[in-house]
């Protein structure tokens, strides 16, 4: 019988218990705060702290380029490629905004995580029967409360780093509400935890924040064409490390290529 590699043991017996502990403690704080504080700001602090602890414990370092292109007082819809389950903690920790997500309704059934999402301003959507009235009511609260949204329009994680087709539905809210869209390229997060593999690895990730796209007056724009426009902005940087072999790659190689 083949003995699992070191990083499997590290993941199963150290990282998973540690992350479970972070989730229970900070999830409890977040849920408790939601009884008294309806804006979700403290809950977001809990989410950022949770993200920072996960990244630090795993050994993930993040380099961010392009934040100077953004106005800190503007509500944005951040659109990112999706390589790893680590993308959410990477983005929550690295972007200095009050962030909310649109997630699958099924996530609401997870203890602590689902409770946190439901009570702190995130949007859980049944993709088979989306309630558009509920979605637009939530969008109006975004702007009134100074919140921003994160969308992963691929709908799934990439196995090889290549950016898949973007689904147009994820842009519907941004175009209808006239919210600026910010493309973000995540480079290298797939090396931290490969899809379908129970092992995590320390490593470096780069976020490239591109120029915001003004969507004023674009409510009638073709969603698929707009989605492809955003994908073409994200893909070159996001795919800059596709030739780098996971795990065995030199620690900083894909950062130099991005």
N, C-alpha and C positions, 0 to 999 in steps of 0.2 A: 504494500500500500504506500502510495506516494505521500510524503509529509507535506502539508500545506506550507506555503512560504511565510516568512516572518510577518509580512504586512497583513496576511489573513488573520493570524493570531492577534496582532495589534488591533485590528478592526473589531474582531468579535469580542475580545476579552477586555479591551480598554476603551476604544472609541465609542462603540455602541452603548455600553453602560454609562459612559460620561455624558454622551449626548442625550440619553434618556433622562439622566439626572437634571441636566440643564433645562430640558423641555418641561419636566414636571415642576421644577422650582419657578422658572420664569413664566411658564404657562399659568401657574396658580396666581402669581403676582399680577399678571395681565388680566386674568379673569376677575380677580378681586377688584382691580382698579376700574373695570368696566361697570361695576355697580355704582360708582361714584363720579366717574369722569367719562362723559359721553363722547368727547372728541377723539378718543383713542390715542392721544399723544403719548401718554405714559406707556400704553400697550406697545406703541411703536418703539419706545425706548427699550422695552423688554425684548422685542424682536431683534433690534440692533445688537443688544448685549448678547442674546442667544446666538446670533450670527457670528459675532466677534469671538465668542468662546469656542464655537465649532471650528472656525478657521484656525485659531491659535492652537487648539488641541490637536488638530490634524496636521498642522505645519504648513498651512497655505498662506502665501504672501501675495498681495494684490497690488499691482501698479495701475493707476488710473491716469488716462490722458484725455484732455479735452473738457474738463469741468468748467474751465473759464469761458466756454462758449454759452453757458447757461445763465439765466437770470434767477437768482435764488427766490424771488417773489412771484414766480410764474407757475401755474399748474401745467404740468407736462404729462404726456403719455409716452413713457419709455418703452421702446420696442427692442427686444433682444433676441439673438439666436440662442439656442438651448442645447448645451452639450452635456450637462451633468446635473445631478440632484443638488450639487453644491452651488449652482447658479443663484438660487434664491438667497442663501446667506452671503454670497459674494456681493450681490447687488445691494442687499439691504445694508450691509456694512459700509459699502464704498460710496453710495450715493447719499449726500447730506440733505435728503428731502423726506417729508412725511409720505411714506409709500404705502400703497394698497395694491392688491392683486385681484384679478378675475380668475377664479379657480373652478375646477369641476365640483359639482355638487357633492360627489362622493367623498371629497376631502373633509367635508363637514362631519363625517361619521367617525373620524379619528379622535380618540381622547386627547384632550389638551390642545392639540394643533387645530382640530376642527372647531372646538369650543372657542378658541382664540379668534379664529377667522370669522366666525359668525357674530361675535359680540364686539369686535373692534373695527368695524367699518369695511371689511373686505367683502367682495361680491362673489357668492357661490352660485353658479349658473348650471341649470340642467340643459346641456347642449342639445338634447333631443326636443325639449319644449321650452325654449328661452322666453322669459317674461319681459318684453321690451319696455313696458311701463315701469316695471321695477328697476330695470337697468338705467333708464333715463332719469328716474328720481334719484338714483344713487349717483349718477354723473353730476347732477346739479349740486349735490352735497360735496363733491370733490372740490369744485371751484369755491364754494362758499366757505369751506373749512381749510382752504390752502393745502389740499392733498394732491398727490400725484399717483399715477397708475403705472404698473408694470404689466406688459403683455409679452407672451412667448407665442408668436403666431405660427410656428412650425407645428405646435400641438404635441410634440414628442421630442425626446433627446436624440441627438445625432450620435451614431456609433463611431464615425471616422473623422468628425470635425467638419465635414461638408455641410453647408447650410441647405436645408430642404426647402420645399415650396412653402411660401407663406399663405395662410388661409386669410381670405379677405374679411371674414366676420370679426376678427380681432380689431379691425380699424373702424368698424361701423360707428362706435361711440365717439371716437376722436373726430371723425369727419362731420358727424351730425352736430356735435357740440362746438366744433371749431377750435378744438384744443391742439396746440402745437405738438407734433410728434418728434421724438428724439430717438434716432437709431443708435443702438449700442452694439458693438462687436465684443463678444466674450472670446478671448483667445486662450486656449490651453486648459480649460477646466475639465475637459474629458480625461486628462492625464491623472487627475486627482482620484477619480473613481470611474472606471470604465463601465459602461452600460452592461448589465447582466453579470457583473463580477462582484463578489463580496470581498473587496479589499480596497483600502484607500491608501494613498501615497502622498507624502509631503511634496510640495511643488509651488511653482509660480504661475500666476494668472495675470493677464493684462486685460483691462477694460479700455476700449476706445469709444469715447463719447463724441458722436458726430454732430454737425450743425443741426439745430431744430428746423423742422419743416413746417411752415405756416400753412394751416388748413382752412383759413378763413374763406368762406364762400365755396367750399368744396363738398358740401353736403350731397350733391348729386354726382360726384365723381365715381368712376368705376372702381369698386373696391379691389378687384383682382389686379387691375393695372397699378393702383396705388400701392398695394402690397408688394408687387414685383419691383416697383421703384425703390421701396425701402429695403427690400432684400438685396438689390444690387449695390446699395450703399454699404450694407453690413458685411456682405460676403467676402470681399477681398481681404480685409484684416482678419476676419473670423477664420478664414480658411488658410491663413498664412503658415500654419503649422501642420497641415494635413500629411506632409511627408515625414514628419517626425514620429518615430516609433514610440508608442506609449511605454512608460515604465523605464525603459533602458535609455531614453533620451537624456543627454546632458542637461543639467538642471536649468540652465538659462538659455538653451539653444533657441526655443520657440519665441522667447521674448526678443531676441535679436532679429528674428525674421519678421516680427509684426510691424 
